[in-house]
Structure formats: C-alpha cells, structure tokens
Amino acid sequence: MHTTVLVTGANRGIGFEFVRQYAQQGWQVIATARNPDHGEALRALAEEHDTINIEKLDVANDQSIDALAARLTGQPIDVLINNAGIFGEFEDQAFGSIDFARFDTFMRTNVLGPLKMCEAFVPHVRAGRLKKMVSITSQAGSFGLDSGGLPGMYFYKSSKAAQNMVMRNVAHDVKVHGIVVCILSPGMVNTAGEIPPERRFPGLIEPPESIAGMIEVIDRLTLDDTGKFVRYSGEPQPW
C-alpha cells in the first residue's frame, strides 16, 4: 500500500518541489492546483510518475475544498501539506501605498484556507497511517524574529502570524485523533527562480534544499511535536 501525501498549491514553487521529491520517494501524491490546465510542469511530472494524481482545488473557496474532500472519500491521507498561499506585491503592502482592499484576499487564502482544509480532511488523515498535518508558514509571521530585511508586507506578515495561531489551535483540537500538526517555515526560498535579483535577500535558498529539509522534519514528527513552529532545518522558531 502506498503512503499518500496531499499537497495544495502544487503547480509551482515549493508545492511543486514537494510533489517532485515525494514522487521520487515512491509516495502516492495528490497534487492540487487552482488551475491544473495551466500547470504544464506539473502535468509533465505526472506523466513521468503514475503515482501523481492532479486535482483541481481553490483553497480560498470552501465549496471547492468540500468538493475535493467528497471526491476523496475513503482515501487515507498520511500527510496533508497546506502549502497554497499568496505573497503579494511589495508595493501594495508598503506603508503609504497600502492597497487595503487586498487584505481579505490574504486572510481568506493564507489563514482560512489551511483551517478549512484541516477541518474537511480530518477523516482522511485519521484513516492514514502517519496522521500528520503540516502548514507551510513563514518566519515573517513571527513576533520573536526581526523581519527588518522584509519591510512592509503588512498583509503577508499578519496573515502568516494568524495562520500560526490557527494551526496551534488545530493541533490542540485534533490531538485526540492522534494527528500531529506542525507549522513549518521553509526559509527564504527562491521559488523556481521567480524572485528577481533586486528582491533577493541574504540567505536565500533554492527549493530542493528547503523541501528536502522539510521532508526530513515531517518524517521525524511524533505526537510530542504537535503544535510546534519549526524551521526547514529542524530548528525551533520563536513565536
């Protein structure tokens, strides 16, 4: 029997690299994307690995999440990875030029999306052998770390801080089912080369390194780790 992982936002960047590495390890991968028809690289990868199943999913839409959960009724999921999210434009989140109309979009996608996914897929994860839920967050959402190298970004930072709190609560509520919840920071990742030189930060890493580290962290998770905020390297992150 295959070990199964579900990855949201799988058509590019961090999500795509999760799919690639898990497929190489022989896992059954449910790779979700809002617009699968636009994910040429993901479709090509699925043609190379018959263990990859691509599903349509918009994490900002409750009905879309419920529909996928219904389609996958009876499918055990060992690891659920809430990766889909939005980063946004620097200009829209800079003090003095904030586009306030965008705030709800960030909260809907980065906070409520992962929460709804966890709630909808509890039966699937309970049926899995490993019983793990992982939320990809950011150290930009930490109050204890200095994010001075990433000025502004009000919506992104606040949505990630809120996501961290949401997942702490989810960890408490699903522990009774033996489900481990981990909040993972991938580090500062150059997602598929999409960050131009003028936006690159010191310490920027490439997706393969970040995702390999996160997979190692996920592999080692036990119920004693539930609710923890951890870096891709395995280091605990301050809240």
C-alpha positions in Angstrom: 0.0 0.0 0.0 1.3 3.4 -1.0 2.0 6.1 1.6 -0.1 9.2 0.5 0.6 12.9 0.7 -1.8 15.7 -0.4 -0.1 18.9 -1.4 -2.0 22.2 -2.0 -0.6 24.8 -4.4 1.3 22.1 -6.2 1.7 23.6 -9.7 4.8 25.6 -8.9 7.5 26.7 -6.4 7.5 24.9 -3.0 4.4 22.8 -3.7 5.8 21.5 -7.0 9.1 20.6 -5.3 7.2 18.7 -2.6 5.4 16.7 -5.3 8.6 16.0 -7.2 10.6 14.8 -4.1 7.7 12.7 -2.7 7.1 11.1 -6.1 10.8 10.2 -6.3 10.5 8.5 -2.9 7.6 6.4 -4.3 4.8 8.1 -2.4 1.3 8.4 -3.8 0.9 12.2 -4.3 -2.4 14.1 -4.6 -1.2 17.3 -6.2 -3.8 20.1 -6.1 -3.9 23.3 -8.1 -6.4 26.1 -8.6 -5.9 25.9 -12.4 -4.4 22.5 -13.3 -4.7 23.3 -17.0 -2.1 26.0 -16.6 0.4 23.7 -14.7 2.4 22.4 -17.6 5.4 21.4 -15.5 3.1 19.5 -13.0 1.3 17.7 -15.8 4.7 16.7 -17.3 5.9 15.4 -13.9 2.6 13.4 -13.6 3.3 11.8 -16.9 6.7 10.6 -15.5 5.2 9.2 -12.3 1.9 7.3 -12.3 1.7 7.8 -8.5 0.8 11.5 -9.0 -2.9 12.4 -9.2 -3.7 16.0 -10.1 -6.9 17.5 -8.6 -8.5 20.9 -9.0 -8.7 22.9 -5.8 -9.1 26.5 -4.8 -8.2 26.8 -1.1 -9.9 30.2 -0.9 -13.2 28.6 -1.8 -15.0 26.5 0.9 -17.1 24.7 -1.7 -14.0 23.7 -3.7 -12.5 22.2 -0.6 -15.6 20.3 0.4 -16.0 19.0 -3.2 -12.4 17.6 -3.2 -12.9 16.1 0.3 -16.1 14.4 -1.1 -14.3 13.1 -4.2 -11.6 11.6 -2.0 -14.0 10.0 0.5 -12.4 6.8 1.7 -8.9 7.8 0.6 -6.5 7.7 3.5 -4.0 10.6 3.6 -0.9 10.1 5.6 0.4 13.7 5.3 -1.6 16.8 4.5 0.6 19.7 3.4 -1.1 23.1 3.4 1.2 24.9 1.1 -1.0 27.1 -1.1 -0.8 30.8 -0.3 -0.1 34.2 -1.6 2.9 36.5 -1.1 1.6 39.6 -3.0 3.4 42.6 -4.3 5.7 44.8 -2.2 4.2 48.0 -3.5 0.6 47.0 -2.4 1.8 46.4 1.2 4.2 49.3 1.7 3.3 51.9 4.3 1.9 54.9 2.4 0.7 52.9 -0.6 -1.2 50.1 1.1 -4.0 48.6 -1.1 -6.4 47.9 1.8 -8.9 46.1 -0.5 -6.4 43.2 -0.7 -6.3 42.3 3.0 -9.3 40.0 2.9 -7.8 38.0 0.0 -4.7 37.3 2.1 -6.7 36.2 5.1 -9.0 34.1 3.0 -6.2 32.2 1.3 -3.4 32.1 3.9 -5.5 31.6 7.1 -8.9 30.3 6.4 -7.8 28.1 3.6 -5.5 25.9 5.7 -8.1 25.9 8.5 -10.8 24.7 6.2 -8.5 22.1 4.7 -7.7 20.6 8.1 -11.3 20.6 9.1 -12.5 19.0 5.9 -9.8 16.4 5.7 -9.7 15.1 9.3 -11.5 11.9 8.3 -8.9 11.2 5.5 -5.9 11.9 7.8 -7.4 9.8 10.6 -7.6 6.9 8.2 -3.9 7.3 7.2 -1.1 5.5 8.9 1.1 8.5 9.7 -1.6 11.0 10.6 0.2 14.3 10.0 -1.0 17.8 9.1 1.6 20.4 8.0 1.2 24.1 7.4 3.8 26.0 5.4 4.1 29.3 7.1 6.9 31.9 7.3 9.3 33.4 9.8 7.8 36.7 8.6 4.8 35.8 10.8 7.0 35.5 13.9 6.8 38.3 16.6 10.1 37.0 18.1 12.2 37.3 14.9 13.4 40.6 13.4 12.0 40.7 9.8 13.7 44.0 9.1 15.1 42.6 5.9 11.5 42.3 4.7 10.0 45.8 5.3 6.3 46.4 4.9 4.4 43.3 3.7 1.7 44.0 6.2 -0.8 41.6 4.7 1.6 38.7 4.2 3.1 39.0 7.7 -0.2 39.4 9.5 -1.8 36.5 7.6 1.2 34.2 8.4 1.0 35.2 12.1 -2.7 34.4 12.1 -2.0 31.1 10.3 0.4 30.2 13.0 -2.2 30.8 15.7 -4.9 28.9 13.8 -2.6 25.9 13.4 -1.7 25.9 17.1 -5.4 25.7 17.8 -5.9 22.9 15.2 -3.1 21.0 16.9 -5.0 21.1 20.2 -8.3 20.0 18.7 -7.1 17.1 16.5 -4.6 15.6 19.0 -7.4 13.5 20.4 -7.4 11.7 17.0 -3.7 11.0 17.2 -3.0 13.6 14.5 0.3 15.5 14.6 0.2 19.2 13.4 3.4 21.0 12.5 3.9 24.6 11.5 6.9 24.7 9.1 9.0 27.6 7.9 10.7 26.8 4.6 13.3 29.5 5.0 13.7 32.2 2.4 13.2 30.2 -0.8 13.9 31.4 -4.4 10.7 29.7 -5.7 11.7 28.3 -9.1 13.8 31.3 -9.8 10.9 33.7 -9.6 12.4 36.2 -7.2 14.3 38.8 -9.3 17.8 39.9 -8.3 16.6 43.2 -6.8 14.3 41.4 -4.4 16.6 38.7 -3.2 17.5 38.5 0.4 20.7 37.4 2.2 20.3 33.7 3.0 18.0 32.9 0.1 18.0 29.2 -0.7 16.7 27.1 -3.6 13.6 24.9 -3.4 15.3 21.4 -3.4 17.3 22.3 -0.2 14.3 23.7 1.6 11.9 20.9 0.7 14.4 18.1 1.4 14.9 19.6 4.9 11.1 19.9 5.5 10.5 16.3 4.4 13.1 15.2 6.9 11.4 17.2 9.6 8.0 15.7 8.6 9.4 12.2 8.7 10.6 12.7 12.3 7.4 14.2 13.7 5.7 12.5 16.6 2.7 13.4 18.6 5.1 15.1 21.1 5.9 17.7 18.4 2.3 18.7 17.7 1.7 22.4 17.6 5.4 23.3 17.2 6.8 26.0 14.9 9.9 24.6 13.2 12.4 25.8 10.5 13.2 23.5 7.5 16.5 22.8 9.2 14.7 21.4 12.2 15.4 24.3 14.5 12.5 25.6 16.6 11.3 29.0 15.6 10.2 31.7 18.1 6.6 32.7 18.0 
